[in-house]
């Protein structure tokens, strides 16, 4: 099965465009999906595996967080 890693550095993991339109659609199409996103206040669903991190504050920390996100994604060994 093809594994897809979806990454968002700013949006909530349960944002309609990311979670509902992208992740759930990919899962329904038969892909193994994992989502990397900022830590939510409340975990709404466990349908899609969620890897969280603390949301960076300010542009400098957002840019620096790119390397951290890359490392998290690399650990997943996703195909896409």
C-alpha positions as CSV (number, residue, x, y, z in Angstrom):
1,X,0.0,0.0,0.0
2,X,1.3,3.5,-0.9
3,X,1.9,5.6,2.2
4,X,1.2,9.4,2.0
5,X,2.5,11.9,4.6
6,X,0.6,15.2,4.7
7,X,2.4,18.1,6.4
8,X,1.0,21.4,7.6
9,X,3.0,23.8,9.7
10,X,0.4,26.4,10.4
11,X,-3.1,25.1,10.0
12,X,-5.1,23.0,12.6
13,X,-4.9,19.3,11.9
14,X,-8.7,19.2,11.6
15,X,-8.9,22.0,9.1
16,X,-11.5,21.1,6.5
17,X,-9.2,21.4,3.6
18,X,-6.4,19.3,5.0
19,X,-8.1,16.7,7.2
20,X,-11.5,16.2,5.5
21,X,-10.7,16.9,1.9
22,X,-7.1,15.6,1.5
23,X,-6.5,13.0,4.2
24,X,-9.9,11.4,4.4
25,X,-10.2,11.3,0.6
26,X,-6.7,9.7,0.3
27,X,-7.6,7.1,2.9
28,X,-10.9,6.3,1.2
29,X,-9.0,5.9,-2.1
30,X,-6.9,3.2,-0.4
31,X,-3.8,5.1,0.7
32,X,-2.1,4.7,4.0
33,X,-2.2,8.3,5.3
34,X,-0.3,10.0,8.2
35,X,-0.7,13.7,9.1
36,X,1.9,15.9,10.6
37,X,0.4,19.1,12.1
38,X,0.6,21.5,15.1
39,X,-0.7,20.1,18.3
40,X,-4.5,20.6,18.6
41,X,-6.3,21.7,21.8
42,X,-8.5,18.6,21.5
43,X,-8.0,15.4,19.5
44,X,-11.2,15.0,17.4
45,X,-10.6,11.8,15.6
46,X,-8.2,8.9,15.5
47,X,-9.1,7.8,11.9
48,X,-5.9,9.3,10.5
49,X,-2.7,8.9,12.5
50,X,-1.6,12.3,13.8
51,X,2.0,13.4,14.6
52,X,2.0,16.7,16.4
53,X,4.5,19.4,17.3
54,X,4.3,22.7,19.1
55,X,3.2,25.5,16.7
56,X,6.1,27.9,16.1
57,X,5.6,31.6,16.9
58,X,7.0,34.2,14.5
59,X,8.4,33.9,11.0
60,X,11.9,33.0,12.1
61,X,10.8,30.0,14.2
62,X,8.5,28.9,11.3
63,X,11.4,28.8,8.9
64,X,13.5,27.0,11.4
65,X,10.8,24.4,12.0
66,X,11.0,23.3,8.4
67,X,14.0,21.1,9.3
68,X,12.1,19.6,12.3
69,X,9.1,18.8,10.1
70,X,11.4,17.3,7.4
71,X,12.9,15.0,10.1
72,X,9.4,13.9,11.3
73,X,8.3,13.2,7.8
74,X,11.5,11.3,6.9
75,X,10.9,9.0,9.9
76,X,7.5,7.9,8.4
77,X,9.2,6.5,5.3
78,X,6.2,7.6,3.2
79,X,6.1,7.1,-0.6
80,X,4.6,10.6,-1.1
